[in-house]
C-alpha cells in the first residue's frame, strides 16, 4: 500500500526510474517497520529534488547522513 504519491512528484522532478528505486530503497531501510514514514520521506526527498533544494545524486550520496 502506498500512502503518498511520491512517484508523480518524482516524474515532475525528472528523476530517472533507477535512481528513484535506489532512493526509495534507502528510505525504506531507514524505516523498515513503518511504510507510511518511508513513503513520506520518499515524497519529501522528491519534493526537495523537484524544487531544486538538492540534486538526486546528492540525495543518494548523503542519504545516510541527512534525513528529509
N, CA, C and O of each residue as an XYZ file, in Angstrom:
272
protein
N       0.840     -1.182      0.000
C       0.000      0.000      0.000
C       0.885      1.244      0.000
O       1.858      1.332      0.749
N       0.534      2.186     -0.839
C       1.256      3.447     -0.868
C       0.434      4.497     -0.139
O      -0.771      4.631     -0.351
N       1.113      5.231      0.718
C       0.442      6.262      1.499
C       0.538      7.632      0.837
O      -0.370      8.454      0.959
N       1.649      7.874      0.131
C       1.881      9.167     -0.506
C       2.328      8.936     -1.946
O       3.053      7.985     -2.234
N       1.895      9.801     -2.834
C       2.196      9.650     -4.257
C       3.522     10.336     -4.603
O       3.543     11.389     -5.241
N       4.614      9.726     -4.175
C       5.928     10.296     -4.474
C       6.313     10.071     -5.931
O       7.176     10.776     -6.454
N       5.693      9.104     -6.592
C       6.052      8.819     -7.986
C       5.671      9.962     -8.928
O       6.411     10.260     -9.866
N       4.541     10.595     -8.692
C       4.140     11.736     -9.519
C       5.125     12.882     -9.350
O       5.517     13.520    -10.327
N       5.519     13.141     -8.122
C       6.486     14.209     -7.855
C       7.840     13.845     -8.461
O       8.531     14.710     -9.001
N       8.217     12.586     -8.375
C       9.481     12.142     -8.972
C       9.456     12.356    -10.483
O      10.457     12.757    -11.077
N       8.319     12.087    -11.093
C       8.178     12.321    -12.533
C       8.313     13.814    -12.843
O       8.995     14.196    -13.794
N       7.665     14.646    -12.043
C       7.772     16.100    -12.222
C       9.215     16.564    -12.060
O       9.654     17.498    -12.732
N       9.948     15.906    -11.165
C      11.342     16.265    -10.893
C      12.300     15.654    -11.913
O      13.503     15.914    -11.882
N      11.757     14.842    -12.812
C      12.559     14.159    -13.836
C      13.626     13.251    -13.215
O      14.760     13.180    -13.690
N      13.235     12.564    -12.149
C      14.128     11.604    -11.506
C      14.047     10.302    -12.296
O      12.959      9.754    -12.470
N      15.177      9.802    -12.775
C      15.154      8.530    -13.512
C      14.632      7.390    -12.628
O      14.849      7.376    -11.416
N      13.956      6.456    -13.249
C      13.329      5.346    -12.522
C      14.334      4.578    -11.663
O      14.032      4.223    -10.524
N      15.518      4.322    -12.200
C      16.503      3.552    -11.431
C      16.963      4.316    -10.194
O      17.184      3.714     -9.143
N      17.107      5.621    -10.308
C      17.530      6.420     -9.150
C      16.397      6.559     -8.140
O      16.641      6.601     -6.934
N      15.173      6.629     -8.620
C      14.033      6.664     -7.701
C      13.970      5.371     -6.899
O      13.741      5.396     -5.690
N      14.173      4.245     -7.570
C      14.174      2.957     -6.857
C      15.255      2.929     -5.781
O      15.016      2.457     -4.670
N      16.445      3.435     -6.110
C      17.530      3.476     -5.121
C      17.152      4.356     -3.939
O      17.375      3.990     -2.785
N      16.581      5.513     -4.232
C      16.177      6.435     -3.175
C      15.125      5.795     -2.271
O      15.228      5.856     -1.046
N      14.127      5.189     -2.877
C      13.052      4.557     -2.102
C      13.607      3.399     -1.268
O      13.215      3.226     -0.114
N      14.498      2.621     -1.833
C      15.096      1.514     -1.072
C      15.895      2.026      0.119
O      15.841      1.442      1.202
N      16.631      3.107     -0.074
C      17.392      3.679      1.040
C      16.468      4.183      2.142
O      16.727      3.975      3.327
N      15.397      4.843      1.739
C      14.449      5.359      2.732
C      13.772      4.204      3.463
O      13.562      4.275      4.673
N      13.436      3.157      2.745
C      12.794      2.001      3.391
C      13.732      1.309      4.373
O      13.279      0.712      5.350
N      15.022      1.384      4.122
C      15.982      0.826      5.077
C      15.967      1.617      6.377
O      16.177      1.057      7.453
N      15.717      2.923      6.276
C      15.642      3.755      7.474
C      14.384      3.476      8.281
O      14.388      3.595      9.507
N      13.318      3.107      7.602
C      12.025      2.878      8.251
C      11.478      1.506      7.866
O      10.430      1.416      7.226
N      12.171      0.446      8.245
C      11.763     -0.891      7.787
C      10.406     -1.352      8.325
O       9.761     -2.210      7.724
N       9.978     -0.796      9.434
C       8.722     -1.242     10.045
C       7.618     -0.193      9.958
O       6.563     -0.337     10.576
N       7.868      0.857      9.192
C       6.883      1.937      9.106
C       6.759      2.415      7.659
O       7.383      3.404      7.276
N       5.962      1.721      6.862
C       5.853      2.088      5.445
C       5.295      3.490      5.215
O       5.611      4.119      4.205
N       4.472      3.987      6.132
C       3.949      5.339      5.962
C       5.079      6.368      6.078
O       5.150      7.309      5.288
N       5.947      6.186      7.053
C       7.079      7.108      7.206
C       8.035      6.994      6.023
O       8.588      7.998      5.573
N       8.230      5.792      5.524
C       9.106      5.605      4.365
C       8.542      6.352      3.159
O       9.276      7.053      2.463
N       7.253      6.205      2.913
C       6.632      6.916      1.794
C       6.700      8.427      1.996
O       6.966      9.171      1.052
N       6.464      8.877      3.212
C       6.515     10.310      3.497
C       7.911     10.867      3.221
O       8.049     11.926      2.609
N       8.926     10.167      3.663
C      10.292     10.648      3.454
C      10.699     10.553      1.983
O      11.464     11.387      1.500
N      10.203      9.562      1.280
C      10.446      9.492     -0.166
C       9.793     10.692     -0.854
O      10.391     11.310     -1.736
N       8.577     11.014     -0.450
C       7.885     12.176     -1.008
C       8.653     13.458     -0.709
O       8.843     14.290     -1.596
N       9.086     13.618      0.516
C       9.819     14.836      0.887
C      11.123     14.953      0.112
O      11.508     16.050     -0.292
N      11.794     13.847     -0.096
C      13.027     13.873     -0.882
C      12.729     14.272     -2.323
O      13.444     15.087     -2.906
N      11.685     13.704     -2.891
C      11.316     14.043     -4.271
C      10.907     15.506     -4.391
O      11.235     16.162     -5.379
N      10.200     16.013     -3.405
C       9.825     17.428     -3.416
C      11.062     18.320     -3.352
O      11.143     19.326     -4.057
N      12.015     17.955     -2.514
C      13.247     18.739     -2.395
C      14.019     18.734     -3.710
O      14.595     19.747     -4.106
N      14.026     17.599     -4.375
C      14.704     17.499     -5.671
C      13.950     18.319     -6.715
O      14.551     19.084     -7.468
N      12.646     18.154     -6.753
C      11.826     18.894     -7.723
C      11.979     20.406     -7.558
O      12.039     21.144     -8.541
N      12.039     20.852     -6.310
C      12.085     22.288     -6.034
C      13.498     22.862     -6.063
O      13.697     24.045     -5.789
N      14.480     22.019     -6.395
C      15.841     22.499     -6.584
C      16.669     22.658     -5.320
O      17.722     23.296     -5.351
N      16.217     22.095     -4.218
C      16.963     22.205     -2.970
C      18.127     21.223     -2.900
O      19.095     21.441     -2.172
N      18.022     20.146     -3.662
C      19.063     19.116     -3.677
C      18.978     18.380     -5.013
O      17.915     18.329     -5.633
N      20.074     17.826     -5.443
C      20.115     17.012     -6.658
C      19.931     15.546     -6.270
O      20.274     15.151     -5.156
N      19.400     14.754     -7.169
C      19.163     13.338     -6.871
C      20.456     12.626     -6.489
O      20.460     11.810     -5.568
N      21.544     12.922     -7.178
C      22.804     12.250     -6.856
C      23.284     12.614     -5.453
O      23.840     11.773     -4.747
N      23.070     13.859     -5.053
C      23.432     14.263     -3.695
C      22.533     13.582     -2.669
O      22.995     13.185     -1.600
N      21.265     13.450     -2.990
C      20.341     12.773     -2.074
C      20.746     11.317     -1.885
O      20.685     10.793     -0.772
N      21.153     10.673     -2.952
C      21.573      9.275     -2.849
C      22.887      9.155     -2.093
O      23.080      8.226     -1.308
N      23.781     10.092     -2.332
C      25.088     10.066     -1.679
C      24.962     10.363     -0.190
O      25.636      9.737      0.629
N      24.108     11.306      0.161
C      24.001     11.771      1.539
C      22.879     11.119      2.322
O      22.599     11.524      3.451
N      22.241     10.136      1.755
C      21.068      9.546      2.400
C      21.372      9.081      3.818
O      20.542      9.251      4.710
N      22.521      8.509      4.038
C      22.859      8.042      5.376
C      23.152      9.163      6.348
O      23.098      8.965      7.561
N      23.465     10.349      5.825
C      23.844     11.472      6.671
C      22.690     12.420      6.948
O      22.663     13.070      7.993
N      21.735     12.508      6.026
C      20.697     13.526      6.104
C      19.324     12.886      6.048
O      19.075     12.000      5.230
N      18.446     13.330      6.908
C      17.053     12.889      6.842
C      16.232     13.977      6.200
O      16.484     15.165      6.402
N      15.245     13.568      5.422
C      14.375     14.523      4.736
C      13.125     14.752      5.531
O      12.263     15.527      5.118
